Amino acid sequence: MKHRTAVIAAVAAGVLALETGQASALPSGSAFTAGSAFTAGSAFTTGSALSGASAPARSSGPAAQWAPGVVGTDVSNWTGDVDWVAAAGNGAAFAFVHASEGVDYVSPRFTAQYGGAAEAGLLRGAYHFAQPHESGGAEQADFFVKNGGRWTPDGRTLPGVLDLEDNPYGKKNGLDTCYGLTPEQAVTWVGDFTRRYRRRTGKDAIIYTTTSWWRTCTGDSLAFGRNPLWLARWGGEPGELPAGWKRHAFWQSADKSDSLPGGQNSFNGTPSQLRALTRAPSKIRLTGAARGNAYTVTVTNTGAAPVRALTLAGRTFGGQKIVKAGKGCRFSGTAVRCTITGLAPRARVRLTVTVAPAEPGGPKRGLKIAAGPVALTLAAAR
């Protein structure tokens, strides 16, 4: 991606500008606690560390080919005025627009490019070119949000992007590829940025990077798998991914396209999955009680967006057999599985699971039930 001075050619070491874009992954391993809540709507999985991806190979001009998936582009001040209607006519479904850099630069064309993309019917998001040696991650996240990176649930705004790439100003600032940061310092900086952005917007920032930069500068950190990945690798295939991601959300396969105004990009999913990134996350809370031979579980949508096809899975403990379950539930022995087809914002559904009577005393009895990473344990009286 291009920044305030055109120095993309300085990528001889194979570490490129990156823009990431993956739907937030739900954290795993939540404890069984009453009344816990989670954010639903993750479209991409995270986890195993993949290694060995090569640096982006430049592939622009007539030889460049569209990557599979939903087509998009990325633009900056260097792109100039953009004919967004023509871009849409040539198949672009989304665009990322350079908004800010460090804590002292705002693209003079951001407003026109960002607004023009939306007017032409494209989904659009903003990106921030990181300068981690200049200030803290949280400070740069605040600057980004203030200058174009604020996310709004309007159905056309993608999460903001943290652009992490090779230091293009090495001759000026005398720093190495990683801006003079150790891997530990880089991971701390990225964590400070992404946490602040999530607090300010409610969304997980997309991370744009190359496998090479991520390995070199973060030590191949596993810490950011919940953030959508926008992988930069110029060539005919994405190649291997940075550690922490099982799949990419976006792929920049070339820095320039013949048919679109800026870089050549694709979304690794369907149009509906891409649009899901523009919606507010749904938030689910589980509460309940154990009374006699019955357990009641209340599922509440505390978010601003509807929840669809929510599955709850539970199991009794202490030898209790389930004899009856509510509407939308199936059970067998000690296991129960319930599906809620839809839950509007602030709406709630109550489910009841009835078990066979138990003799007084005996082992500890109860029900554990979970919706995604949110889980609830209800203990029966002995």
BASEKOL-937692 format. One record per residue (C-alpha): x, y, z. Coordinates in Angstrom, 2 decimals. Layout:
<atoms>
- X,Y,Z
...
</atoms>
This chain:
<atoms>
- 0.00,0.00,0.00
- 1.14,3.52,-0.56
- 1.86,6.02,2.16
- 2.62,9.70,2.38
- 5.76,9.39,0.23
- 5.87,6.96,-2.67
- 8.45,4.43,-1.55
- 6.88,1.09,-2.38
- 10.04,0.23,-4.31
- 11.88,-0.02,-0.99
- 10.56,-3.53,-0.46
- 13.66,-5.31,-1.68
- 13.79,-7.27,1.56
- 10.41,-8.81,0.70
- 8.43,-7.10,3.46
- 5.46,-5.25,1.99
- 2.63,-2.98,2.92
- -0.17,-5.02,4.40
- -3.85,-4.56,4.81
- -5.82,-7.18,6.65
- -9.47,-8.06,6.66
- -11.01,-10.98,8.45
- -14.19,-11.27,10.45
- -13.57,-11.36,14.17
- -13.11,-14.81,15.60
- -14.71,-15.65,18.90
- -12.28,-16.37,21.72
- -12.36,-19.95,22.94
- -12.10,-21.54,26.33
- -14.42,-19.26,28.32
- -15.06,-20.41,31.85
- -18.47,-21.73,32.89
- -19.82,-18.67,34.68
- -23.36,-17.55,35.23
- -24.46,-14.46,33.38
- -21.47,-14.25,31.04
- -21.80,-12.60,27.63
- -20.14,-12.89,24.24
- -20.05,-11.24,20.85
- -21.44,-13.40,18.06
- -21.00,-13.35,14.34
- -17.52,-14.66,13.63
- -17.07,-15.79,10.06
- -13.48,-16.96,10.12
- -11.63,-19.51,12.20
- -8.29,-18.99,13.86
- -5.66,-21.09,15.46
- -2.93,-23.24,13.95
- 0.34,-21.63,13.04
- 1.25,-21.91,9.40
- 4.74,-21.11,8.27
- 6.91,-20.57,5.26
- 5.01,-18.00,3.20
- 7.25,-16.20,0.79
- 7.39,-12.44,0.37
- 4.97,-10.86,-2.10
- 5.99,-11.26,-5.70
- 5.21,-8.15,-7.74
- 2.48,-8.99,-10.24
- 0.89,-5.96,-11.79
- 0.04,-4.75,-15.27
- -1.22,-7.03,-18.06
- 0.11,-10.22,-16.43
- -1.91,-9.72,-13.25
- -4.97,-11.92,-12.77
- -7.90,-11.52,-10.42
- -7.68,-13.57,-7.29
- -10.73,-15.76,-6.58
- -13.50,-14.42,-4.39
- -15.23,-11.06,-4.15
- -13.23,-8.38,-5.96
- -12.09,-5.12,-4.35
- -9.42,-2.42,-4.43
- -7.37,-0.18,-2.15
- -6.54,3.47,-2.85
- -4.55,6.32,-1.34
- -3.74,9.95,-2.04
- -1.34,8.72,-4.73
- -4.23,7.14,-6.63
- -5.67,10.57,-7.34
- -9.29,11.19,-8.28
- -11.21,7.94,-8.65
- -14.06,7.12,-11.03
- -15.93,4.92,-8.58
- -18.86,4.29,-10.92
- -16.41,2.81,-13.43
- -14.76,0.78,-10.66
- -18.13,-0.67,-9.66
- -18.88,-1.40,-13.31
- -15.61,-3.32,-13.53
- -16.63,-5.57,-10.67
- -15.35,-3.88,-7.51
- -17.51,-4.72,-4.49
- -15.39,-3.08,-1.80
- -12.59,-0.56,-1.31
- -10.13,0.31,1.42
- -9.09,3.97,1.56
- -5.95,5.38,3.16
- -7.04,7.66,6.00
- -4.10,8.35,8.29
- -0.50,7.66,9.21
- 1.28,7.93,12.54
- -0.24,10.80,14.53
- 0.36,13.68,12.14
- -0.84,12.76,8.64
- -4.33,12.60,7.14
- -4.77,11.84,3.44
- -6.08,14.96,1.68
- -8.18,12.80,-0.66
- -9.68,10.56,2.02
- -13.07,12.25,2.27
- -13.63,12.32,-1.49
- -12.44,8.75,-2.05
- -14.27,7.29,0.94
- -17.53,9.05,0.17
- -17.28,8.37,-3.56
- -16.90,4.63,-3.01
- -20.05,4.56,-0.89
- -22.02,6.64,-3.39
- -21.13,4.14,-6.12
- -22.49,1.30,-3.99
- -19.21,-0.19,-2.79
- -18.61,-1.32,0.77
- -15.68,0.69,2.09
- -13.30,0.84,4.98
- -10.42,3.06,6.08
- -6.83,2.08,6.78
- -4.11,3.48,9.03
- -0.44,3.20,8.06
- 1.35,2.35,11.31
- 4.43,4.24,12.47
- 5.10,2.35,15.71
- 8.34,4.19,16.49
- 6.57,7.57,16.67
- 4.00,6.96,19.41
- 2.07,4.28,21.27
- -0.45,1.99,19.60
- -3.41,3.35,21.55
- -2.51,6.91,20.59
- -2.40,6.01,16.90
- -5.70,4.14,17.17
- -7.28,7.29,18.60
- -5.81,9.38,15.78
- -7.16,6.91,13.22
- -10.67,6.89,14.69
- -10.68,10.69,14.80
- -9.58,11.00,11.17
- -11.71,8.55,9.22
- -11.39,5.21,10.99
- -14.55,5.41,13.06
- -16.82,2.46,12.34
- -20.59,2.93,12.02
- -23.26,0.20,11.68
- -24.67,1.62,8.43
- -24.44,-1.59,6.40
- -21.67,-0.27,4.13
- -18.69,0.40,6.44
- -16.04,-2.30,6.87
- -13.88,-2.46,10.01
- -10.81,-0.25,10.02
- -7.44,-1.64,8.93
- -4.10,-1.51,10.73
- -1.49,-1.44,7.96
- 1.73,-3.07,9.22
- 4.58,-3.21,6.76
- 8.24,-2.71,6.07
- 9.60,0.62,7.30
- 9.61,2.77,4.13
- 11.47,5.68,5.73
- 14.63,3.85,6.75
- 16.97,6.34,5.09
- 15.23,9.15,6.94
- 14.76,7.65,10.40
- 17.69,5.25,10.40
- 15.57,2.34,11.63
- 15.31,-1.21,10.39
- 12.41,-3.06,8.78
- 10.68,-3.36,12.17
- 11.03,0.34,13.08
- 13.62,-0.51,15.71
- 11.18,-2.59,17.76
- 11.91,-6.01,19.21
- 9.27,-8.70,18.57
- 8.02,-8.25,22.14
- 7.70,-4.49,21.67
- 5.95,-4.95,18.31
- 3.40,-7.37,19.79
- 2.73,-4.94,22.64
- 2.26,-2.07,20.18
- -0.14,-4.00,17.96
- -2.06,-5.16,21.03
- -2.39,-1.60,22.31
- -3.71,-0.44,18.93
- -6.20,-3.27,18.41
- -7.56,-3.14,21.97
- -8.09,0.62,21.79
- -9.73,0.35,18.37
- -12.09,-2.34,19.66
- -13.01,-0.21,22.68
- -13.65,2.83,20.48
- -15.64,1.08,17.72
- -16.84,-2.29,19.00
- -15.14,-3.99,16.03
- -11.89,-5.90,15.65
- -9.47,-4.07,13.38
- -8.37,-5.85,10.23
- -4.61,-6.48,10.15
- -2.83,-5.97,6.83
- 0.59,-7.63,6.66
- 2.85,-10.10,4.91
- 3.88,-13.41,6.35
- 7.51,-12.30,6.09
- 7.00,-9.06,8.05
- 4.89,-10.77,10.68
- 7.50,-13.45,11.28
- 10.41,-11.05,11.34
- 8.89,-8.26,13.40
- 6.45,-10.01,15.78
- 8.27,-13.34,16.06
- 5.26,-14.94,14.32
- 2.96,-14.00,17.17
- -0.16,-16.10,17.76
- -1.91,-13.34,19.69
- -4.09,-11.75,16.99
- -6.05,-14.58,15.41
- -9.34,-12.91,16.33
- -8.53,-10.01,14.01
- -9.42,-10.46,10.33
- -6.28,-10.94,8.23
- -5.62,-8.97,5.05
- -2.68,-10.78,3.52
- -0.34,-9.04,1.10
- 1.36,-11.40,-1.31
- 1.77,-10.32,-4.91
- 1.45,-13.33,-7.14
- -0.87,-16.09,-8.24
- -1.73,-17.54,-4.82
- -1.83,-16.36,-1.19
- 0.80,-18.85,-0.01
- 1.28,-19.76,3.64
- -0.13,-17.53,6.36
- 1.32,-15.87,9.44
- 1.00,-17.80,12.68
- -2.34,-17.42,14.44
- -4.51,-17.54,11.32
- -5.95,-20.58,9.55
- -7.30,-18.49,6.69
- -7.11,-14.99,5.34
- -10.12,-12.73,4.97
- -8.68,-10.46,2.27
- -5.80,-10.92,-0.15
- -3.87,-8.21,-1.95
- -2.51,-10.08,-4.98
- -1.04,-7.06,-6.84
- -0.28,-3.42,-6.10
- -1.93,-2.26,-9.32
- -4.83,-3.44,-11.43
- -5.57,-2.79,-15.08
- -9.31,-2.48,-14.50
- -9.56,-0.92,-11.03
- -8.09,2.32,-9.67
- -5.73,0.90,-7.05
- -4.45,-2.41,-5.70
- -5.90,-5.76,-6.72
- -7.73,-7.44,-3.84
- -10.23,-10.16,-3.12
- -12.38,-11.21,-0.17
- -12.10,-14.87,0.82
- -15.82,-15.54,1.15
- -19.25,-14.80,-0.26
- -20.83,-11.38,-0.81
- -23.14,-12.00,2.16
- -20.17,-12.83,4.40
- -18.45,-9.65,3.28
- -21.55,-7.62,4.09
- -21.74,-9.28,7.50
- -18.54,-7.42,8.41
- -20.46,-4.15,8.09
- -23.02,-5.12,10.72
- -22.87,-4.58,14.45
- -21.92,-7.70,16.42
- -24.68,-9.48,18.31
- -24.23,-9.92,22.03
- -25.70,-12.87,23.89
- -26.13,-13.31,27.64
- -27.08,-16.54,29.41
- -28.75,-16.61,32.82
- -30.80,-19.26,34.58
- -31.86,-21.15,37.65
- -32.35,-24.71,38.94
- -35.68,-25.46,40.64
- -36.77,-28.94,41.58
- -36.37,-31.22,38.56
- -36.15,-28.40,36.04
- -33.46,-26.07,34.77
- -34.48,-22.82,33.10
- -32.07,-20.96,30.83
- -32.78,-17.42,29.61
- -31.03,-16.32,26.40
- -30.95,-12.53,25.93
- -29.73,-10.55,22.93
- -28.16,-7.47,24.52
- -26.76,-6.15,21.23
- -28.08,-3.84,18.53
- -28.28,-6.48,15.80
- -30.52,-9.54,15.46
- -29.13,-13.02,16.13
- -29.92,-15.83,13.72
- -29.52,-19.59,14.03
- -28.06,-19.58,17.53
- -27.21,-23.05,18.85
- -26.94,-23.99,22.52
- -25.39,-27.29,23.62
- -25.67,-28.64,27.15
- -25.15,-31.68,29.32
- -26.31,-32.61,32.80
- -23.88,-33.95,35.37
- -24.33,-36.07,38.46
- -26.19,-38.84,36.62
- -29.37,-36.89,35.81
- -31.24,-38.08,32.70
- -33.16,-35.54,30.65
- -36.82,-36.42,30.15
- -38.16,-33.27,28.50
- -36.86,-30.14,26.76
- -38.47,-27.03,25.36
- -39.36,-26.04,21.82
- -36.44,-26.16,19.42
- -34.51,-28.60,21.62
- -33.47,-32.22,21.10
- -32.16,-34.45,23.87
- -30.72,-37.89,24.46
- -29.62,-39.24,27.83
- -27.74,-36.42,29.54
- -27.19,-34.25,26.43
- -29.40,-31.50,25.01
- -29.07,-29.28,21.95
- -31.33,-26.29,21.24
- -31.59,-23.98,18.23
- -33.02,-20.45,18.33
- -33.88,-19.42,14.78
- -33.94,-15.69,15.50
- -33.59,-13.26,18.38
- -34.22,-9.55,17.91
- -32.20,-6.91,19.78
- -33.12,-6.82,23.50
- -35.35,-9.88,23.03
- -35.07,-12.99,25.19
- -36.05,-16.65,25.02
- -36.52,-18.99,27.96
- -35.70,-22.68,27.62
- -36.64,-25.36,30.15
- -34.87,-28.71,30.56
- -36.61,-31.25,32.82
- -34.73,-34.18,34.37
- -35.81,-37.38,36.12
- -36.26,-37.01,39.89
- -33.17,-37.85,41.96
- -32.86,-39.23,45.45
- -31.77,-36.76,48.16
- -28.02,-36.55,48.65
- -25.84,-38.32,46.11
- -23.32,-36.67,43.79
- -23.34,-33.03,42.85
- -25.91,-32.48,40.10
- -26.54,-29.75,37.58
- -26.53,-28.59,33.98
- -23.76,-27.03,31.89
- -24.92,-25.26,28.74
- -23.12,-23.01,26.26
- -23.75,-20.77,23.26
- -20.40,-20.42,21.52
- -17.80,-19.39,24.08
- -20.42,-18.18,26.56
- -21.32,-20.84,29.09
- -23.50,-21.25,32.13
- -23.44,-23.78,34.99
- -26.59,-24.37,37.03
- -26.24,-26.42,40.21
- -29.21,-28.38,41.59
- -30.02,-28.58,45.30
- -28.86,-31.81,46.93
</atoms>
